[in-house]
Amino acid sequence: MLDSPNPTQTAATSPGIADHLIGKHVIIRATRAGVHAGILAAHDGQTVRLTHSRRLWRWSAAKGHTLSGVALNGLRDGATKGWTKIAAPVACQFILDACEIIATTAEAQASIEGWPAHEP
């Protein structure tokens, strides 16, 4: 662990870097699994467990053009109606290759949770 006062302390016994986000709504960017939003239930390295998880297939930020913009301001439909596509929520999901965890604002959480599920 970086800057550990006890050199024998291991990652297994020390708090995780994102422990303060457990129980909060987050966006996860995964290397191979895409982008997901939900409640962070647990994390261990690149493995995360989300509850009330929704896959963001295609998205446009309400303000800005990055995933951080989605986390801050929520979603918009983009230039074409129906462009932003989000899956229906699943109760629990494990993502094995998370490379980014972004906390969302209440505004963004409401936008993501309220977005209609895309059913092809």
Summary of the structure (lengths in Angstrom):
residues: 120
radius of gyration: 15.7
end to end distance: 45.4
largest distance: 55.8
contacts: 336
relative contact order: 0.23
helix: 16%
strand: 40%
